[in-house]
Amino acid sequence: MWSIVIIITALKMPHASTPSLLAKAAPLGGRRERHRAQTRDRLYRAAMDLFAQRGFLETTVEDITEAADVGKGTFFNYFPTKEHILGEFGGERVAAVQRALDKARTTDRPVMDVIRELAGNAAGQSDKSAALLRAIFAAHASCASVREQLIKRSQTARRILAEIYLLGQKRGEIRRDIPATELARLTQIVFMGVTISWSIRPESSLRKTSEEIWNLISPNWEIAGRRANGKVRRRGKG
């Protein structure tokens, strides 16, 4: 999922009515820095909205700068290509997986429930625009440098997800015959496929589909007998 979290991710889809993923607190060091941050944010939001409305291939740099109300040359002060705008998309997705790990470490809830919530939240954020998801996939398919950024973020998210699974294994909630790293890899593959399929034919809710898939595969990863009446019997600490 984690490409869901990354493509799909960490992805909250930016809209004109909501803050961009790149929105940051205004720098303390002067008007020029504040202006640069605001300009970058306008370009990012304008591009993402246009990608969703028109499609990635149909949107030009000139379209983006016109929508952001800046000169065409200004664009290249912030992004080498339009593909690199999507290269920025994903940091929040990795952060979402890290937050799930932090939650798994501090909550009494079953680890699998934390992962289920992570998957549902990622899908819920991503099913606002199938067109934007298609644009994201198109960009990563067409630009090697952007694709490399995706791979690195995906690997980071996978390592964090593996830590969550490992925590569940140590607690006796998740089967140990499959390494945590493999469970994380398989999870990413499954939900990447779910996301791509939905973006092509968004006939139902991505969140609903993701939950159905998760409910199908997750029992196979839990230790038999751990669930009774819908609740996991947790071992005592120590």
Summary of the structure (lengths in Angstrom):
residues: 238
radius of gyration: 19.7
end to end distance: 31.5
largest distance: 63.3
contacts: 767
relative contact order: 0.16
helix: 63%
strand: 3%
